[in-house]
Amino acid sequence: MNPKQEIHIGAQVFIEPGQTAEEIDLWFRTLKENNMTICRIRMFESYMKKADGTWDFRLFDLAFRAADKHGIKIYGTFFPYTEKTDIGGFKFPRNDVHLQSIAEFIKQLITHFKEFKSLYGWVLINEPGVGGKAPSSEFTTKKFEEW
């Protein structure tokens, strides 16, 4: 192993409605106190996008501010809207409208969270190996032909 190579050990932190700023700060303080330098957060669209189409990032802002405060790096996992009947989230867009919805979600996250020093990177798809077989649909076939 290269002696200059950094090794990060961390945990997954679940951010959900109803959590307080104090609770969230405690989790990041606990990571720091236990020599953990990194975490993964599922960035649930359903917790950020409102029914009227506007975005409310305040809950996740609390996590990023706490991570900034405690020197923890965050991998944010894109987790577009899902009915949560699928373990690990969906893996493929259903149609062009759905694809554009996902693209807008990713744009909103990247644009909003890019200023936080705690942002370490993005996980593009949750658990890609779980149920990762491409669906046999007209939309998927069309997209494979384009690629």
Helices and strands as residue ranges (DSSP letters): E 10-12, H 21-33, E 38-44, G 45-47, H 58-70, E 73-79, H 96-113, E 119-123, H 138-146
